[in-house]
């Protein structure tokens, strides 16, 4: 699977059945080349413009399944937010 294939998939949290968005970046370990987390932009500020306050950083271990058009994750919103800046 290529990174561009991951970017086309929507990420769904199975705890609250909420769509979090699409993958925009990955975090990986430079030592072994293993993917550590997928990163999804958080909601935009004022009317969806002017940047973002946080992004969703979802550890690879929290991914349940990668399907043909969605990625299912299992986690609480508190443990996945990462402050930008």
Gaussian input, Z-matrix of N, CA and C with variables (Angstrom, degrees):
# hf/3-21g

backbone

0 1
 N
 C     1     B1
 C     2     B2     1     A1
 N     3     B3     2     A2     1     D1
 C     4     B4     3     A3     2     D2
 C     5     B5     4     A4     3     D3
 N     6     B6     5     A5     4     D4
 C     7     B7     6     A6     5     D5
 C     8     B8     7     A7     6     D6
 N     9     B9     8     A8     7     D7
 C    10    B10     9     A9     8     D8
 C    11    B11    10    A10     9     D9
 N    12    B12    11    A11    10    D10
 C    13    B13    12    A12    11    D11
 C    14    B14    13    A13    12    D12
 N    15    B15    14    A14    13    D13
 C    16    B16    15    A15    14    D14
 C    17    B17    16    A16    15    D15
 N    18    B18    17    A17    16    D16
 C    19    B19    18    A18    17    D17
 C    20    B20    19    A19    18    D18
 N    21    B21    20    A20    19    D19
 C    22    B22    21    A21    20    D20
 C    23    B23    22    A22    21    D21
 N    24    B24    23    A23    22    D22
 C    25    B25    24    A24    23    D23
 C    26    B26    25    A25    24    D24
 N    27    B27    26    A26    25    D25
 C    28    B28    27    A27    26    D26
 C    29    B29    28    A28    27    D27
 N    30    B30    29    A29    28    D28
 C    31    B31    30    A30    29    D29
 C    32    B32    31    A31    30    D30
 N    33    B33    32    A32    31    D31
 C    34    B34    33    A33    32    D32
 C    35    B35    34    A34    33    D33
 N    36    B36    35    A35    34    D34
 C    37    B37    36    A36    35    D35
 C    38    B38    37    A37    36    D36
 N    39    B39    38    A38    37    D37
 C    40    B40    39    A39    38    D38
 C    41    B41    40    A40    39    D39
 N    42    B42    41    A41    40    D40
 C    43    B43    42    A42    41    D41
 C    44    B44    43    A43    42    D42
 N    45    B45    44    A44    43    D43
 C    46    B46    45    A45    44    D44
 C    47    B47    46    A46    45    D45
 N    48    B48    47    A47    46    D46
 C    49    B49    48    A48    47    D47
 C    50    B50    49    A49    48    D48
 N    51    B51    50    A50    49    D49
 C    52    B52    51    A51    50    D50
 C    53    B53    52    A52    51    D51
 N    54    B54    53    A53    52    D52
 C    55    B55    54    A54    53    D53
 C    56    B56    55    A55    54    D54
 N    57    B57    56    A56    55    D55
 C    58    B58    57    A57    56    D56
 C    59    B59    58    A58    57    D57
 N    60    B60    59    A59    58    D58
 C    61    B61    60    A60    59    D59
 C    62    B62    61    A61    60    D60
 N    63    B63    62    A62    61    D61
 C    64    B64    63    A63    62    D62
 C    65    B65    64    A64    63    D63
 N    66    B66    65    A65    64    D64
 C    67    B67    66    A66    65    D65
 C    68    B68    67    A67    66    D66
 N    69    B69    68    A68    67    D67
 C    70    B70    69    A69    68    D68
 C    71    B71    70    A70    69    D69
 N    72    B72    71    A71    70    D70
 C    73    B73    72    A72    71    D71
 C    74    B74    73    A73    72    D72
 N    75    B75    74    A74    73    D73
 C    76    B76    75    A75    74    D74
 C    77    B77    76    A76    75    D75
 N    78    B78    77    A77    76    D76
 C    79    B79    78    A78    77    D77
 C    80    B80    79    A79    78    D78
 N    81    B81    80    A80    79    D79
 C    82    B82    81    A81    80    D80
 C    83    B83    82    A82    81    D81
 N    84    B84    83    A83    82    D82
 C    85    B85    84    A84    83    D83
 C    86    B86    85    A85    84    D84
 N    87    B87    86    A86    85    D85
 C    88    B88    87    A87    86    D86
 C    89    B89    88    A88    87    D87
 N    90    B90    89    A89    88    D88
 C    91    B91    90    A90    89    D89
 C    92    B92    91    A91    90    D90
 N    93    B93    92    A92    91    D91
 C    94    B94    93    A93    92    D92
 C    95    B95    94    A94    93    D93
 N    96    B96    95    A95    94    D94
 C    97    B97    96    A96    95    D95
 C    98    B98    97    A97    96    D96
 N    99    B99    98    A98    97    D97
 C   100   B100    99    A99    98    D98
 C   101   B101   100   A100    99    D99
 N   102   B102   101   A101   100   D100
 C   103   B103   102   A102   101   D101
 C   104   B104   103   A103   102   D102
 N   105   B105   104   A104   103   D103
 C   106   B106   105   A105   104   D104
 C   107   B107   106   A106   105   D105
 N   108   B108   107   A107   106   D106
 C   109   B109   108   A108   107   D107
 C   110   B110   109   A109   108   D108
 N   111   B111   110   A110   109   D109
 C   112   B112   111   A111   110   D110
 C   113   B113   112   A112   111   D111
 N   114   B114   113   A113   112   D112
 C   115   B115   114   A114   113   D113
 C   116   B116   115   A115   114   D114
 N   117   B117   116   A116   115   D115
 C   118   B118   117   A117   116   D116
 C   119   B119   118   A118   117   D117
 N   120   B120   119   A119   118   D118
 C   121   B121   120   A120   119   D119
 C   122   B122   121   A121   120   D120
 N   123   B123   122   A122   121   D121
 C   124   B124   123   A123   122   D122
 C   125   B125   124   A124   123   D123
 N   126   B126   125   A125   124   D124
 C   127   B127   126   A126   125   D125
 C   128   B128   127   A127   126   D126
 N   129   B129   128   A128   127   D127
 C   130   B130   129   A129   128   D128
 C   131   B131   130   A130   129   D129
 N   132   B132   131   A131   130   D130
 C   133   B133   132   A132   131   D131
 C   134   B134   133   A133   132   D132
 N   135   B135   134   A134   133   D133
 C   136   B136   135   A135   134   D134
 C   137   B137   136   A136   135   D135
 N   138   B138   137   A137   136   D136
 C   139   B139   138   A138   137   D137
 C   140   B140   139   A139   138   D138
 N   141   B141   140   A140   139   D139
 C   142   B142   141   A141   140   D140
 C   143   B143   142   A142   141   D141
 N   144   B144   143   A143   142   D142
 C   145   B145   144   A144   143   D143
 C   146   B146   145   A145   144   D144
 N   147   B147   146   A146   145   D145
 C   148   B148   147   A147   146   D146
 C   149   B149   148   A148   147   D147
 N   150   B150   149   A149   148   D148
 C   151   B151   150   A150   149   D149
 C   152   B152   151   A151   150   D150
 N   153   B153   152   A152   151   D151
 C   154   B154   153   A153   152   D152
 C   155   B155   154   A154   153   D153
 N   156   B156   155   A155   154   D154
 C   157   B157   156   A156   155   D155
 C   158   B158   157   A157   156   D156
 N   159   B159   158   A158   157   D157
 C   160   B160   159   A159   158   D158
 C   161   B161   160   A160   159   D159
 N   162   B162   161   A161   160   D160
 C   163   B163   162   A162   161   D161
 C   164   B164   163   A163   162   D162
 N   165   B165   164   A164   163   D163
 C   166   B166   165   A165   164   D164
 C   167   B167   166   A166   165   D165
 N   168   B168   167   A167   166   D166
 C   169   B169   168   A168   167   D167
 C   170   B170   169   A169   168   D168
 N   171   B171   170   A170   169   D169
 C   172   B172   171   A171   170   D170
 C   173   B173   172   A172   171   D171
 N   174   B174   173   A173   172   D172
 C   175   B175   174   A174   173   D173
 C   176   B176   175   A175   174   D174
 N   177   B177   176   A176   175   D175
 C   178   B178   177   A177   176   D176
 C   179   B179   178   A178   177   D177
 N   180   B180   179   A179   178   D178
 C   181   B181   180   A180   179   D179
 C   182   B182   181   A181   180   D180
 N   183   B183   182   A182   181   D181
 C   184   B184   183   A183   182   D182
 C   185   B185   184   A184   183   D183
 N   186   B186   185   A185   184   D184
 C   187   B187   186   A186   185   D185
 C   188   B188   187   A187   186   D186
 N   189   B189   188   A188   187   D187
 C   190   B190   189   A189   188   D188
 C   191   B191   190   A190   189   D189
 N   192   B192   191   A191   190   D190
 C   193   B193   192   A192   191   D191
 C   194   B194   193   A193   192   D192
 N   195   B195   194   A194   193   D193
 C   196   B196   195   A195   194   D194
 C   197   B197   196   A196   195   D195
 N   198   B198   197   A197   196   D196
 C   199   B199   198   A198   197   D197
 C   200   B200   199   A199   198   D198
 N   201   B201   200   A200   199   D199
 C   202   B202   201   A201   200   D200
 C   203   B203   202   A202   201   D201
 N   204   B204   203   A203   202   D202
 C   205   B205   204   A204   203   D203
 C   206   B206   205   A205   204   D204
 N   207   B207   206   A206   205   D205
 C   208   B208   207   A207   206   D206
 C   209   B209   208   A208   207   D207
 N   210   B210   209   A209   208   D208
 C   211   B211   210   A210   209   D209
 C   212   B212   211   A211   210   D210
 N   213   B213   212   A212   211   D211
 C   214   B214   213   A213   212   D212
 C   215   B215   214   A214   213   D213
 N   216   B216   215   A215   214   D214
 C   217   B217   216   A216   215   D215
 C   218   B218   217   A217   216   D216
 N   219   B219   218   A218   217   D217
 C   220   B220   219   A219   218   D218
 C   221   B221   220   A220   219   D219
 N   222   B222   221   A221   220   D220
 C   223   B223   222   A222   221   D221
 C   224   B224   223   A223   222   D222
 N   225   B225   224   A224   223   D223
 C   226   B226   225   A225   224   D224
 C   227   B227   226   A226   225   D225
 N   228   B228   227   A227   226   D226
 C   229   B229   228   A228   227   D227
 C   230   B230   229   A229   228   D228
 N   231   B231   230   A230   229   D229
 C   232   B232   231   A231   230   D230
 C   233   B233   232   A232   231   D231
 N   234   B234   233   A233   232   D232
 C   235   B235   234   A234   233   D233
 C   236   B236   235   A235   234   D234
 N   237   B237   236   A236   235   D235
 C   238   B238   237   A237   236   D236
 C   239   B239   238   A238   237   D237
 N   240   B240   239   A239   238   D238
 C   241   B241   240   A240   239   D239
 C   242   B242   241   A241   240   D240
 N   243   B243   242   A242   241   D241
 C   244   B244   243   A243   242   D242
 C   245   B245   244   A244   243   D243
 N   246   B246   245   A245   244   D244
 C   247   B247   246   A246   245   D245
 C   248   B248   247   A247   246   D246
 N   249   B249   248   A248   247   D247
 C   250   B250   249   A249   248   D248
 C   251   B251   250   A250   249   D249
 N   252   B252   251   A251   250   D250
 C   253   B253   252   A252   251   D251
 C   254   B254   253   A253   252   D252

   B1=1.4428
   B2=1.5275
   B3=1.2919
   B4=1.4611
   B5=1.5154
   B6=1.3437
   B7=1.4520
   B8=1.5276
   B9=1.3184
   B10=1.4669
   B11=1.5339
   B12=1.3383
   B13=1.4639
   B14=1.5290
   B15=1.3442
   B16=1.4633
   B17=1.5256
   B18=1.3248
   B19=1.4681
   B20=1.5248
   B21=1.3223
   B22=1.4624
   B23=1.5267
   B24=1.3280
   B25=1.4635
   B26=1.5253
   B27=1.3311
   B28=1.4634
   B29=1.5241
   B30=1.3207
   B31=1.4620
   B32=1.5183
   B33=1.3361
   B34=1.4615
   B35=1.5256
   B36=1.3430
   B37=1.4551
   B38=1.5270
   B39=1.3329
   B40=1.4644
   B41=1.5265
   B42=1.3364
   B43=1.4668
   B44=1.5168
   B45=1.3381
   B46=1.4644
   B47=1.5322
   B48=1.3180
   B49=1.4709
   B50=1.5309
   B51=1.3151
   B52=1.4567
   B53=1.5182
   B54=1.3098
   B55=1.4559
   B56=1.5316
   B57=1.3277
   B58=1.4543
   B59=1.5204
   B60=1.3182
   B61=1.4618
   B62=1.5168
   B63=1.3127
   B64=1.4605
   B65=1.5256
   B66=1.3166
   B67=1.4553
   B68=1.5291
   B69=1.3275
   B70=1.4633
   B71=1.5202
   B72=1.3412
   B73=1.4559
   B74=1.5273
   B75=1.3173
   B76=1.4609
   B77=1.5199
   B78=1.3130
   B79=1.4566
   B80=1.5235
   B81=1.3311
   B82=1.4491
   B83=1.5173
   B84=1.3225
   B85=1.4498
   B86=1.5257
   B87=1.3255
   B88=1.4673
   B89=1.5232
   B90=1.3168
   B91=1.4594
   B92=1.5387
   B93=1.3317
   B94=1.4692
   B95=1.5265
   B96=1.3417
   B97=1.4547
   B98=1.5149
   B99=1.3111
   B100=1.4610
   B101=1.5222
   B102=1.3286
   B103=1.4655
   B104=1.5272
   B105=1.3326
   B106=1.4703
   B107=1.5227
   B108=1.3464
   B109=1.4678
   B110=1.5217
   B111=1.3283
   B112=1.4618
   B113=1.5244
   B114=1.3163
   B115=1.4591
   B116=1.5238
   B117=1.3366
   B118=1.4554
   B119=1.5249
   B120=1.3333
   B121=1.4672
   B122=1.5273
   B123=1.3282
   B124=1.4644
   B125=1.5162
   B126=1.3272
   B127=1.4701
   B128=1.5211
   B129=1.3314
   B130=1.4579
   B131=1.5148
   B132=1.3115
   B133=1.4619
   B134=1.5230
   B135=1.2514
   B136=1.4605
   B137=1.5297
   B138=1.3261
   B139=1.4687
   B140=1.5264
   B141=1.3284
   B142=1.4557
   B143=1.5184
   B144=1.3137
   B145=1.4663
   B146=1.5256
   B147=1.3037
   B148=1.4660
   B149=1.5247
   B150=1.3031
   B151=1.4587
   B152=1.5213
   B153=1.3246
   B154=1.4584
   B155=1.5204
   B156=1.3398
   B157=1.4659
   B158=1.5271
   B159=1.3200
   B160=1.4567
   B161=1.5236
   B162=1.3257
   B163=1.4584
   B164=1.5233
   B165=1.3141
   B166=1.4519
   B167=1.5214
   B168=1.3229
   B169=1.4613
   B170=1.5317
   B171=1.3221
   B172=1.4556
   B173=1.5274
   B174=1.3415
   B175=1.4707
   B176=1.5305
   B177=1.3154
   B178=1.4660
   B179=1.5262
   B180=1.3200
   B181=1.4674
   B182=1.5268
   B183=1.3381
   B184=1.4667
   B185=1.5250
   B186=1.3214
   B187=1.4637
   B188=1.5213
   B189=1.3313
   B190=1.4644
   B191=1.5211
   B192=1.3239
   B193=1.4703
   B194=1.5167
   B195=1.3136
   B196=1.4641
   B197=1.5161
   B198=1.3284
   B199=1.4551
   B200=1.5133
   B201=1.3309
   B202=1.4627
   B203=1.5325
   B204=1.3457
   B205=1.4636
   B206=1.5292
   B207=1.3544
   B208=1.4688
   B209=1.5255
   B210=1.3339
   B211=1.4641
   B212=1.5226
   B213=1.3423
   B214=1.4559
   B215=1.5202
   B216=1.3481
   B217=1.4631
   B218=1.5174
   B219=1.3194
   B220=1.4590
   B221=1.5193
   B222=1.3449
   B223=1.4509
   B224=1.5032
   B225=1.3336
   B226=1.4586
   B227=1.5145
   B228=1.3204
   B229=1.4594
   B230=1.5296
   B231=1.3275
   B232=1.4636
   B233=1.5200
   B234=1.3246
   B235=1.4568
   B236=1.5249
   B237=1.3319
   B238=1.4592
   B239=1.5268
   B240=1.3265
   B241=1.4681
   B242=1.5203
   B243=1.3023
   B244=1.4568
   B245=1.5179
   B246=1.3111
   B247=1.4690
   B248=1.5087
   B249=1.3298
   B250=1.4551
   B251=1.5196
   B252=1.3160
   B253=1.4608
   B254=1.4367
   A1=108.41
   A2=115.81
   A3=122.16
   A4=110.60
   A5=115.01
   A6=120.41
   A7=110.79
   A8=117.60
   A9=120.64
   A10=111.33
   A11=117.29
   A12=120.38
   A13=110.95
   A14=117.14
   A15=120.68
   A16=111.11
   A17=117.10
   A18=121.41
   A19=112.65
   A20=117.48
   A21=121.17
   A22=113.32
   A23=117.39
   A24=121.04
   A25=111.67
   A26=116.50
   A27=121.75
   A28=108.74
   A29=116.66
   A30=122.40
   A31=108.55
   A32=116.15
   A33=122.94
   A34=108.76
   A35=115.93
   A36=121.16
   A37=108.21
   A38=117.35
   A39=120.44
   A40=112.43
   A41=119.18
   A42=121.14
   A43=112.62
   A44=116.60
   A45=119.51
   A46=112.39
   A47=117.40
   A48=123.93
   A49=112.22
   A50=116.52
   A51=121.73
   A52=110.73
   A53=115.80
   A54=121.19
   A55=107.60
   A56=116.85
   A57=121.55
   A58=112.49
   A59=117.07
   A60=121.09
   A61=110.75
   A62=115.66
   A63=121.85
   A64=110.34
   A65=116.07
   A66=122.13
   A67=109.06
   A68=116.81
   A69=121.54
   A70=112.45
   A71=117.46
   A72=120.22
   A73=108.50
   A74=115.86
   A75=121.07
   A76=108.38
   A77=115.23
   A78=122.60
   A79=105.76
   A80=117.16
   A81=118.80
   A82=111.27
   A83=115.07
   A84=123.06
   A85=108.19
   A86=116.64
   A87=120.80
   A88=112.16
   A89=117.10
   A90=121.45
   A91=111.75
   A92=116.36
   A93=119.47
   A94=113.30
   A95=117.67
   A96=120.31
   A97=114.45
   A98=117.65
   A99=122.84
   A100=110.51
   A101=117.06
   A102=121.90
   A103=108.78
   A104=116.68
   A105=121.90
   A106=111.63
   A107=117.48
   A108=120.55
   A109=110.21
   A110=115.01
   A111=120.53
   A112=106.84
   A113=116.04
   A114=121.24
   A115=109.45
   A116=114.95
   A117=122.58
   A118=107.86
   A119=119.19
   A120=119.92
   A121=111.00
   A122=116.15
   A123=121.37
   A124=109.53
   A125=116.50
   A126=119.84
   A127=110.89
   A128=116.01
   A129=121.21
   A130=111.74
   A131=115.42
   A132=120.61
   A133=108.92
   A134=119.36
   A135=126.82
   A136=112.45
   A137=117.21
   A138=125.47
   A139=113.12
   A140=116.31
   A141=120.00
   A142=114.46
   A143=116.37
   A144=121.24
   A145=109.92
   A146=115.63
   A147=123.21
   A148=114.09
   A149=118.70
   A150=121.59
   A151=114.26
   A152=114.37
   A153=121.60
   A154=109.93
   A155=116.62
   A156=121.55
   A157=111.89
   A158=116.60
   A159=120.27
   A160=109.69
   A161=114.61
   A162=121.02
   A163=107.15
   A164=115.80
   A165=120.85
   A166=107.74
   A167=116.28
   A168=122.03
   A169=106.34
   A170=116.58
   A171=121.73
   A172=109.29
   A173=117.16
   A174=120.17
   A175=111.31
   A176=115.41
   A177=121.16
   A178=110.74
   A179=117.64
   A180=121.14
   A181=112.54
   A182=118.23
   A183=122.43
   A184=112.72
   A185=117.94
   A186=120.96
   A187=108.46
   A188=115.85
   A189=121.44
   A190=110.63
   A191=115.16
   A192=119.19
   A193=110.22
   A194=115.27
   A195=121.71
   A196=106.65
   A197=115.81
   A198=121.53
   A199=111.24
   A200=116.96
   A201=120.78
   A202=113.57
   A203=117.66
   A204=118.37
   A205=113.97
   A206=119.15
   A207=121.22
   A208=110.28
   A209=113.96
   A210=122.44
   A211=106.30
   A212=117.24
   A213=122.03
   A214=109.49
   A215=115.91
   A216=121.52
   A217=109.21
   A218=116.87
   A219=122.29
   A220=109.07
   A221=116.58
   A222=120.50
   A223=111.85
   A224=114.36
   A225=121.55
   A226=108.85
   A227=116.78
   A228=121.66
   A229=111.33
   A230=117.70
   A231=121.27
   A232=111.97
   A233=117.43
   A234=119.88
   A235=113.81
   A236=117.99
   A237=118.27
   A238=113.94
   A239=118.74
   A240=119.67
   A241=110.67
   A242=115.54
   A243=122.04
   A244=107.86
   A245=116.70
   A246=121.84
   A247=110.02
   A248=116.81
   A249=122.54
   A250=108.46
   A251=116.15
   A252=119.72
   A253=114.16
   D1=138.50
   D2=178.65
   D3=-97.11
   D4=160.94
   D5=178.60
   D6=-60.40
   D7=-38.06
   D8=179.55
   D9=-63.61
   D10=-29.57
   D11=175.79
   D12=-67.63
   D13=-37.86
   D14=177.40
   D15=-66.20
   D16=-37.17
   D17=-177.43
   D18=-65.43
   D19=-24.83
   D20=-179.37
   D21=-80.37
   D22=-12.13
   D23=-174.82
   D24=-94.54
   D25=143.12
   D26=174.10
   D27=-84.17
   D28=143.96
   D29=178.60
   D30=-102.15
   D31=124.41
   D32=-177.49
   D33=-117.86
   D34=129.84
   D35=175.63
   D36=-88.39
   D37=121.25
   D38=-176.63
   D39=-75.17
   D40=-15.41
   D41=178.33
   D42=-68.35
   D43=-40.44
   D44=-179.24
   D45=-125.57
   D46=8.68
   D47=178.35
   D48=55.96
   D49=33.02
   D50=-178.26
   D51=-99.07
   D52=138.56
   D53=174.70
   D54=-80.98
   D55=122.97
   D56=-177.98
   D57=-90.46
   D58=-22.65
   D59=-178.72
   D60=129.47
   D61=-161.02
   D62=-179.37
   D63=-110.48
   D64=151.90
   D65=178.91
   D66=-64.38
   D67=131.90
   D68=178.05
   D69=-118.26
   D70=-19.29
   D71=-177.97
   D72=-158.87
   D73=165.44
   D74=174.80
   D75=-130.98
   D76=152.86
   D77=174.65
   D78=-112.62
   D79=126.07
   D80=-178.99
   D81=-133.96
   D82=158.80
   D83=179.77
   D84=-84.60
   D85=119.30
   D86=-178.00
   D87=-67.74
   D88=-27.61
   D89=-177.44
   D90=-66.03
   D91=-48.99
   D92=-174.68
   D93=-113.14
   D94=-7.36
   D95=178.38
   D96=78.26
   D97=14.96
   D98=-178.28
   D99=-87.86
   D100=140.14
   D101=176.68
   D102=-73.02
   D103=126.97
   D104=179.41
   D105=-95.51
   D106=-37.07
   D107=-175.27
   D108=-159.41
   D109=157.72
   D110=170.17
   D111=-107.58
   D112=147.25
   D113=-176.13
   D114=-120.12
   D115=130.03
   D116=-177.97
   D117=-123.81
   D118=130.57
   D119=178.53
   D120=-62.47
   D121=140.19
   D122=176.50
   D123=-77.00
   D124=177.94
   D125=178.70
   D126=-64.46
   D127=148.03
   D128=179.88
   D129=-70.90
   D130=159.80
   D131=176.74
   D132=-71.48
   D133=-142.34
   D134=-174.73
   D135=-43.73
   D136=111.53
   D137=178.65
   D138=55.99
   D139=30.32
   D140=178.18
   D141=78.82
   D142=6.74
   D143=-179.33
   D144=-113.60
   D145=-177.45
   D146=172.17
   D147=62.43
   D148=38.92
   D149=173.18
   D150=83.43
   D151=-167.93
   D152=-175.93
   D153=-138.41
   D154=150.74
   D155=178.17
   D156=-83.96
   D157=-33.90
   D158=-176.77
   D159=-150.49
   D160=171.41
   D161=173.91
   D162=-133.30
   D163=156.47
   D164=177.37
   D165=-88.33
   D166=121.04
   D167=177.41
   D168=-112.19
   D169=104.79
   D170=-171.89
   D171=-105.98
   D172=115.27
   D173=179.51
   D174=-60.40
   D175=144.77
   D176=-178.95
   D177=-58.88
   D178=-32.17
   D179=-178.82
   D180=-68.02
   D181=-17.84
   D182=-179.66
   D183=-90.52
   D184=-1.40
   D185=177.63
   D186=-81.35
   D187=124.06
   D188=-178.82
   D189=-84.28
   D190=-49.11
   D191=-175.35
   D192=-156.81
   D193=143.16
   D194=173.65
   D195=-111.69
   D196=112.27
   D197=-178.69
   D198=-99.49
   D199=-173.13
   D200=-178.33
   D201=-66.34
   D202=-26.88
   D203=-178.62
   D204=-137.46
   D205=-2.47
   D206=176.93
   D207=-139.26
   D208=161.24
   D209=173.13
   D210=-121.94
   D211=122.42
   D212=179.54
   D213=-96.11
   D214=129.32
   D215=178.49
   D216=-125.31
   D217=156.47
   D218=-178.40
   D219=-130.70
   D220=97.77
   D221=177.83
   D222=-163.54
   D223=163.47
   D224=177.20
   D225=-84.72
   D226=148.19
   D227=-177.98
   D228=-61.83
   D229=-32.88
   D230=-178.91
   D231=-62.55
   D232=-37.04
   D233=-176.29
   D234=-85.22
   D235=-4.03
   D236=-176.88
   D237=-111.32
   D238=-9.34
   D239=-179.84
   D240=-79.50
   D241=136.91
   D242=177.80
   D243=-128.50
   D244=121.61
   D245=-178.03
   D246=-65.88
   D247=135.91
   D248=177.14
   D249=-90.34
   D250=137.17
   D251=175.90
   D252=105.38

